[in-house]
């Protein structure tokens, strides 16, 4: 085990490379006329269908790490940031009106950041249920969507200690045993940063308290290593196990 290193849970897991996934309307801009063209119900239905397809392709691209497909005839606007930080900041800060404005005002709106995280991740990390509820009412957003590192919104909510978001995501079907690419589950992430209440909640809702990461480290191991006394006591009282091997050295979570 000597010399093996691992990184503990963090609010934002770093991803190698960037992923741009575009979604938005399907019509080309037209020169203004004296009379606005009427939009038929059939055209609206067609637009909705295209939007739905593009959102689903975006999510599939994130899951598969595949290059995203730009909408035909709709290249990214040079004046439009590739990854609109305002959208993700608004979701993290709970500014629902700004989220709605950004997602409807641009002809080409991106629903993922450079790491493949969606506004759902950001809203969860801020504990903003009204934003989560709005996003889940739109096509293409799910409690179990992952970024390029396999991290879910539940991981982010667990690390942030947002019990309200953890509870809401679980009631919406979030997987309490979801593993990122390092094999870390939401309880592991919460244990690493000392969120005993979140660890207990997840275990009480079926999470495996002994789930090992890719290095064979358990939530109790990481809690002991990082001196999270409250978590150690909780897990010990619940009968959690250590891996029985020396715990690799850790680094501080990224901020």
C-alpha positions, 0 to 999 in steps of 0.5 A, a space after each residue: 500500500 506504500 506510496 498509493 495516493 487517493 483523493 477524498 471527496 470534493 464539492 467539484 471533482 476535476 475532469 480531464 478535458 472539456 465537454 461542450 453539449 449544446 441544447 436550445 431552439 431549432 429555428 434560425 434567426 430571421 430578419 425582423 419584419 413589420 409583422 411578426 410571423 405567426 407560429 402554428 401549434 404544429 411548429 411549436 410541437 416540432 420545436 419541442 420535439 427537437 429540443 427534447 431530442 437535443 437534451 437527450 443527446 446531451 445527456 447521452 454525450 455526458 454519459 458516454 464521453 462522446 463528442 457532442 453534436 451541434 444542431 444542424 445550422 446552429 453553430 455556437 454564437 461567438 458572443 455566447 460563452 461556451 460554458 455560461 457560468 452565469 447559469 451555474 452560478 444562478 443554480 448554485 445561488 438559488 436564483 430561479 428567475 435567472 436560471 429561467 432567463 438564461 435558459 430561454 433567452 439564448 438561441 443556444 443554451 448549454 446544460 453542462 459545464 466543462 466537467 459535464 456537471 448540470 445545473 442540477 449538481 449546482 442547485 443540489 450543492 446549494 440546497 435549493 429545492 425550488 430550482 431542483 423542482 423546476 429543472 426536474 420538470 424540464 426534459 433532460 434533467 434527472 437526479 441520477 445524471 452524472 458528470 464526466 467523473 461519474 459524480 451525481 448531484 447527490 454526491 455534491 449535496 452530501 459533501 455540502 451537507 445540504 440535508 434538504 437537498 439530500 432528502 429531496 434527491 433521494 425521494 426523487 429516486 437518486 441512487 444512494 450507492 452511486 459510485 464515481 469513477 474512483 468508486 466513491 459513494 455519497 456516504 463515502 463523500 459525506 464521511 470524508 468531510 465529516 457530515 455525520 447527519 448526511 451519512 446517517 440519513 443515507 444509511 437509514 435510506 439503504 446505502 451500503 455503509 461498507 462500500 469500498 472505493 477503487 482503493 478498497 477504502 471504506 467510509 469508516 476508513 476515510 472517517 478515521 483517516 481524516 479524524 472525523 470523530 462524529 462520523 467514526 462514532 456513528 459508523 462504529 455504533 452502526 457496526 461499520 467495518 474498516 478495510 483491514 489495511 493501512 489507509 493511503 495518505 489523503 489530500 484536502 478536498 478541492 474547493 
